[in-house]
């Protein structure tokens, strides 16, 4: 997924509205095929859980959580 907003994705949202705004910005940068692929993935709970439980995702979430709590 080629997207100019990708680096901003890793800054933790401050609240739900901020998270929705960032997600919308990322999605708007996708082409039609990428949007279809994303919708397919988001519609499959098993795929979502597999991604979120991966070591890479866990590491990113821990890092973001630390930044959100002022630890980094």
Wavefront OBJ file of the C-alpha trace (Angstrom):
o trace
v 0.000 0.000 0.000
v 1.655 3.172 -1.164
v 0.569 5.978 1.087
v 2.215 9.274 1.979
v 0.487 9.303 5.377
v 2.130 6.053 6.488
v 4.690 7.624 8.914
v 1.877 9.470 10.700
v 0.161 6.140 11.341
v 2.699 5.329 14.033
v 1.944 8.357 16.177
v -0.614 7.241 18.741
v -4.010 8.903 18.388
v -5.036 11.121 21.281
v -8.679 10.019 21.237
v -11.286 8.188 19.165
v -11.915 11.194 16.899
v -8.179 11.514 16.231
v -7.936 7.778 15.498
v -10.845 7.978 13.060
v -9.311 11.024 11.359
v -5.950 9.249 10.937
v -7.617 6.087 9.641
v -9.666 8.106 7.167
v -6.529 9.877 5.927
v -4.758 6.561 5.391
v -7.720 4.980 3.626
v -8.204 7.978 1.334
v -4.696 7.409 -0.030
v -5.473 3.872 -1.174
v -6.437 2.951 -4.715
v -9.666 1.011 -5.392
v -7.998 -2.423 -5.350
v -6.230 -1.650 -2.065
v -9.513 -0.471 -0.524
v -11.196 -3.724 -1.611
v -8.328 -5.747 -0.144
v -8.486 -3.789 3.110
v -12.251 -4.301 3.341
v -11.780 -8.041 2.790
v -9.183 -8.221 5.569
v -11.231 -6.114 7.985
v -14.245 -8.326 7.327
v -12.348 -11.426 8.487
v -11.929 -11.554 12.285
v -9.435 -14.426 12.062
v -7.140 -12.350 9.829
v -7.434 -9.355 12.148
v -6.594 -11.443 15.204
v -3.653 -13.078 13.419
v -2.200 -9.687 12.515
v -2.775 -8.149 15.944
v -1.265 -11.118 17.759
v 1.881 -11.195 15.616
v 5.148 -10.327 17.382
v 5.655 -7.306 15.106
v 2.214 -5.889 15.902
v 2.699 -6.510 19.618
v 6.006 -4.651 19.543
v 4.448 -1.677 17.725
v 1.471 -1.570 20.097
v 3.755 -1.686 23.141
v 5.835 1.146 21.713
v 2.750 3.239 20.934
v 1.266 2.553 24.344
v 4.509 3.709 25.976
v 4.470 6.946 23.969
v 0.822 7.502 24.825
v 1.566 7.097 28.527
v 4.581 9.409 28.330
v 7.196 6.708 28.799
v 9.138 7.398 25.596
l 1 2 3 4 5 6 7 8 9 10 11 12 13 14 15 16 17 18 19 20 21 22 23 24 25 26 27 28 29 30 31 32 33 34 35 36 37 38 39 40 41 42 43 44 45 46 47 48 49 50 51 52 53 54 55 56 57 58 59 60 61 62 63 64 65 66 67 68 69 70 71 72
